[in-house]
Amino acid sequence: MQQVWTTSSWKNKQITQQPVWPDIQSYERAVKQLSSLPPLVFAGEARQLTNALAAAAGGKAFLLQAGDCSESFADISADAIRDKLKVILQMAIVLTYAAGVPVVKVGRIAGQFAKPRTSATETVNGVEIPSFRGHMVNDDTPTLAARTPDPNRLLTAYHHSAATLNLLRAFTKGGFADLSSVHNWNLQFVASSPQGKRYETLANEIDRALKFMAACGISLSSEATLHQVDFWTSHEALILGYEEALSRKDSLTGDFYDCSAHMLWVGERTHQTDGGHIEFLSGIHNPIGCKIGPSTTQEEIVEICKALNPKNIPGRLTLITRIGANKVVKILPPLIKAVKDSGQSVLWACDPMHANTFLSDQGLKTRHFDDIITEIEGFFSVHEQQDTWPGGIHIELTGDAVTECLGGGQNISEEQLDHSYTTTCDPRLNAQQAIDLAFELATLLKRFVAYPTLAEGQ
């Protein structure tokens, strides 16, 4: 007899990547307090995002999912949040204007405080200490005291997420995202770069188009879409106690939603169909993402689709492939075919970063901009062959002038990596690299938009 899903039924499954809380009573108090706090997002908002993602799955829009690898408690400031949003808005405007398709903007923000780890421990100066699992769990300082999981951090993560969401809503609905402010989104350190100048050229074209419409008598003030944007939040649903505590039953539909974010995803390390993470995500009604790596089989990907989207609802499930620049054209085609043959409705998105990570000679994790572009090109090429829609991109970026990824317009070298390497986990694109990527992506996307049969391929 099949077990009935509840918000806690994940506890009866195999559970991985969970911290070992040294004080269980303290953990239980923290979770209980979380369960009594207001939701961070609302069920109706999650349903709106599902509808937007359904359009993307059907070839009528494109998903831009972007933000920090792992948010840091130390970086929760108005300037940092604003600058990250600026980069995402810039990327979206490049894609929308150049390729002519609506862009669904989803941030890795307001909750991306936990990270899976390959090993539960690491050795620092001869001492074995717990691995850093994100600021929701412990601190990145390499000492035993700092790395000991602290359940009070779950509450801190909630409050930081609430503050971030509050500011994002103010920015996106209060005038900052107005299309007439498109020039103001260009960060100061980017403006004088080739990428920034290219963006300014596009911004000038938008200004002229708005003036032309106004001259034709079109009332721009009444068009809400010109003055505000829909911006959604997402994070990896990793710490299941936190996610369960923020799940709420919708008073309108009776369905459960995880109100910690609009969209949640499950990672490659935790997407076992008999595991606790899939169990939890299968019962909530938010849109769900699932990372798909190079070891995923055709049988497994179909099982994942059926487990996470049993009713086959368009927009419910996004498959985020992270395969690698040198493997994507070989590994991706049979996976797409298996999903097509099964009749599952999915949105395909490309994560071109995680499978292209390597250690520099300095021992710093990095990625090369050329590898990122190569995987995106391979992703698009495969979808062109399969007559399916390459519906989205999933990347890690920051609004800071970091030097964490190699190459790009600045041609960052290995010797420059440590000049501004501030990530708490994986390397991120800086704003110049992100805008550079957006223009490259727009060129690829424009080709698909020119062929409607491809955009309606699934």
Residue pairs with C-beta under 8 A, 6 or more apart in sequence:
3 9
3 12
5 279
5 282
5 283
6 283
7 244
7 247
7 256
7 280
7 283
8 244
9 279
9 280
9 283
10 240
10 244
10 276
10 277
10 279
10 280
11 276
12 279
13 274
13 275
13 276
13 278
13 279
14 272
14 274
14 275
14 276
15 240
15 275
15 276
15 277
16 269
16 270
16 272
16 275
16 276
16 277
17 116
17 117
17 238
17 267
17 269
17 270
18 239
18 240
18 241
19 130
19 133
19 137
19 138
19 149
19 239
20 120
20 130
20 149
21 27
21 149
21 151
22 148
22 149
23 151
26 151
26 152
27 151
27 241
29 151
30 151
30 152
30 154
30 155
31 151
31 154
31 241
31 242
31 244
31 245
32 245
33 155
34 154
34 155
34 158
34 242
34 245
34 246
35 245
35 246
37 158
37 246
39 246
39 248
39 259
40 110
40 111
40 158
40 161
40 162
40 165
40 233
40 246
40 259
40 260
40 261
41 165
41 233
41 259
41 260
41 261
41 262
42 257
42 259
43 248
43 250
43 252
43 253
43 255
43 257
43 259
43 285
44 252
45 232
45 262
46 257
46 262
46 263
46 285
46 286
46 287
47 285
48 230
49 104
49 106
49 232
49 262
49 263
49 286
49 287
49 315
50 286
50 287
50 313
50 315
50 316
51 315
52 61
52 104
52 230
52 232
52 315
53 63
53 104
53 263
53 287
53 314
53 315
53 316
53 318
53 347
54 313
54 314
54 315
55 61
55 102
55 104
55 315
56 62
56 63
56 104
56 315
56 347
56 389
56 391
56 392
57 314
57 315
57 318
57 345
57 346
57 347
57 389
57 391
57 458
58 314
58 389
58 456
58 458
59 389
59 391
59 454
59 455
59 456
59 457
59 458
60 101
60 102
60 455
61 101
61 102
61 103
61 104
61 391
62 95
62 99
62 101
62 102
62 103
62 104
62 391
62 392
62 393
62 445
63 103
63 104
63 106
63 318
63 347
63 349
63 391
63 392
63 393
63 394
64 88
64 91
64 92
64 95
64 103
64 104
64 105
64 106
64 392
64 393
65 106
65 107
65 108
65 234
65 263
65 289
65 320
65 349
65 392
65 393
65 394
65 395
66 87
66 88
66 91
66 106
66 107
66 108
66 393
66 394
66 395
66 396
66 397
66 434
67 84
67 88
67 107
67 108
67 109
67 112
67 396
67 397
68 75
68 84
68 108
68 109
68 112
68 396
68 397
68 398
68 423
68 428
69 108
69 112
69 115
69 396
69 423
69 424
69 425
69 426
69 427
69 428
70 112
70 113
70 114
70 115
70 134
70 135
70 423
70 424
70 425
70 426
71 108
71 109
71 110
71 111
71 112
71 113
71 134
71 135
71 160
72 135
72 140
72 424
73 113
73 135
73 156
73 157
73 160
76 160
76 163
76 164
78 167
80 399
80 400
81 109
81 164
81 167
81 168
81 171
82 167
82 171
82 176
82 399
83 187
83 398
83 399
83 400
83 431
84 107
84 109
84 397
84 398
84 399
85 107
85 168
85 171
85 172
85 176
85 231
85 399
86 185
86 186
86 187
86 399
86 431
87 187
87 397
87 398
87 399
87 431
87 434
87 435
88 105
88 107
88 231
88 397
89 105
89 177
89 185
89 229
90 185
90 186
90 199
90 431
90 434
90 435
90 438
91 434
91 435
91 437
91 438
92 103
92 105
92 229
93 182
93 185
93 202
93 203
93 206
94 199
94 202
94 435
94 438
94 439
94 442
95 101
95 103
95 438
95 441
95 442
95 445
96 102
96 103
97 202
97 205
97 206
98 202
98 439
98 442
98 443
98 445
98 446
99 442
99 445
99 446
99 449
100 446
100 449
101 445
101 449
104 230
104 232
104 392
105 229
105 230
105 231
105 232
106 231
106 232
106 233
106 234
106 262
106 263
107 168
107 231
107 232
107 233
107 234
108 234
108 235
108 396
109 164
109 168
109 233
109 234
109 235
110 161
110 164
110 165
110 168
110 233
110 235
110 261
111 157
111 161
111 233
111 234
111 235
111 260
111 261
112 134
112 234
112 235
112 236
113 134
113 135
113 136
113 157
113 160
113 161
113 235
114 133
114 134
114 136
114 137
114 157
114 235
114 236
114 238
114 239
114 242
115 132
115 133
115 134
115 236
115 238
115 425
116 133
116 236
116 238
116 267
116 269
116 270
117 131
117 132
117 133
119 131
120 130
120 131
121 128
121 129
121 130
121 131
122 128
122 129
122 131
122 142
123 129
124 142
125 142
127 144
129 142
129 143
129 144
129 147
130 138
130 144
130 147
130 148
130 149
131 147
132 138
132 139
132 140
132 147
132 424
132 425
133 149
134 238
134 424
134 425
135 153
135 156
135 157
135 424
136 153
136 154
136 156
136 157
136 239
136 242
137 149
137 150
137 153
137 239
138 146
138 147
138 148
138 149
138 150
138 153
139 146
139 147
140 146
140 424
141 147
154 239
154 241
154 242
154 245
157 242
158 242
158 246
158 260
161 260
165 233
168 231
168 233
170 176
171 177
172 228
172 229
172 230
172 231
173 228
174 228
175 181
175 227
175 228
176 184
177 227
177 228
177 229
177 231
178 226
178 227
178 228
179 206
179 210
179 226
179 227
180 207
180 210
180 226
180 227
182 203
182 206
182 207
183 200
183 203
183 207
186 196
186 199
186 200
186 203
187 196
187 399
187 431
189 401
189 431
189 432
190 196
190 199
190 431
190 432
190 435
191 197
191 200
193 409
193 410
193 432
194 409
195 409
195 432
195 435
195 436
195 439
196 432
196 435
198 435
198 439
199 435
210 220
210 226
213 220
214 220
220 226
221 227
232 262
232 263
233 261
233 262
233 263
234 261
234 262
234 263
234 264
234 265
234 289
235 260
235 261
235 264
235 265
236 264
236 265
236 266
236 267
237 243
237 258
237 260
237 264
237 265
237 266
237 277
237 280
237 281
238 267
238 270
238 277
240 276
240 277
240 280
242 260
243 258
243 260
243 264
243 280
244 280
246 258
246 259
246 260
247 256
247 257
247 258
247 259
247 284
248 256
248 257
248 259
249 255
249 256
250 256
250 257
250 285
253 285
255 285
256 283
256 284
256 285
257 284
257 285
257 286
258 264
258 284
258 286
261 286
262 286
262 287
263 286
263 287
263 288
263 289
263 318
264 281
264 284
264 286
264 288
264 289
265 288
265 289
265 290
265 291
265 318
265 320
266 277
266 278
266 281
266 288
266 289
266 290
266 291
266 308
267 277
267 291
268 291
268 292
268 293
268 296
268 322
270 277
270 278
271 277
271 278
271 290
271 291
271 292
271 304
272 278
273 300
273 303
273 304
273 307
278 304
278 307
278 308
281 288
281 308
282 307
282 308
282 310
287 315
287 316
287 317
287 318
288 308
288 309
288 316
288 317
288 318
289 317
289 318
289 319
289 320
289 349
289 394
290 304
290 308
290 317
290 318
290 319
290 320
291 320
291 321
291 322
291 351
291 354
292 301
292 304
292 319
292 320
292 321
292 322
292 323
292 335
293 322
293 323
293 355
294 323
294 324
294 327
294 331
294 355
296 304
296 335
298 334
298 335
298 337
298 338
299 338
301 319
301 335
301 338
301 339
302 338
302 339
302 342
302 344
304 319
305 317
305 319
305 339
305 342
305 344
305 346
306 342
306 344
308 316
308 317
309 316
309 317
309 344
309 345
309 346
312 343
312 344
312 345
313 345
314 345
315 347
316 345
317 344
317 345
317 346
317 347
318 346
318 347
318 348
318 349
318 391
318 392
319 339
319 346
319 347
319 348
319 349
320 349
320 350
320 351
320 392
320 394
321 328
321 332
321 335
321 348
321 349
321 350
321 351
321 379
322 351
322 352
322 353
322 354
322 355
323 331
323 332
323 355
323 375
324 355
324 356
324 375
325 352
325 355
325 356
325 371
325 372
325 374
325 375
325 378
326 374
327 355
328 375
328 378
328 379
328 382
329 378
329 381
329 382
332 378
332 379
332 382
333 382
333 385
333 386
336 348
336 382
336 383
336 386
336 388
337 386
339 346
340 386
340 388
340 458
345 458
346 458
347 391
347 392
348 383
348 388
348 389
348 390
348 391
348 392
349 391
349 392
349 393
349 394
350 375
350 376
350 379
350 390
350 392
350 393
350 394
351 393
351 394
351 395
352 371
352 372
352 373
352 375
352 376
352 379
352 393
352 395
353 367
353 372
353 395
353 396
353 426
354 426
355 375
356 367
356 368
356 371
356 372
356 375
357 365
357 366
357 367
357 426
357 427
358 365
358 366
358 367
359 365
359 366
360 366
360 406
360 414
360 417
361 414
362 414
362 417
362 418
364 404
364 417
364 418
364 421
364 427
365 426
365 427
366 404
366 405
366 406
366 414
366 417
366 427
367 405
367 406
367 427
368 405
368 406
368 407
369 405
369 406
369 407
369 408
369 429
369 433
369 436
369 437
370 407
372 395
372 405
372 429
372 437
373 437
373 440
376 393
376 437
376 440
376 441
376 444
377 444
379 390
380 390
380 444
380 445
380 447
380 448
383 389
383 390
383 448
383 454
383 457
384 447
384 448
384 454
386 457
387 453
387 454
387 457
388 454
388 457
388 458
389 448
389 454
389 455
389 456
389 457
389 458
390 444
390 445
390 448
393 441
395 429
395 434
395 437
396 426
396 427
396 428
396 429
397 428
397 429
397 430
397 431
397 433
397 434
398 423
398 428
398 429
398 430
398 431
399 431
400 420
400 422
400 430
400 431
401 420
401 430
401 431
402 420
402 421
402 422
402 423
402 428
402 430
403 412
403 416
403 417
403 418
403 419
403 420
403 421
403 430
404 417
404 420
404 421
404 422
404 423
404 427
404 428
404 429
404 430
405 412
405 427
405 428
405 429
405 430
405 433
406 412
406 413
406 414
406 417
407 433
408 429
408 430
408 432
408 433
408 436
409 432
409 433
409 436
410 430
410 432
410 433
421 427
429 437
448 454
448 455
449 455
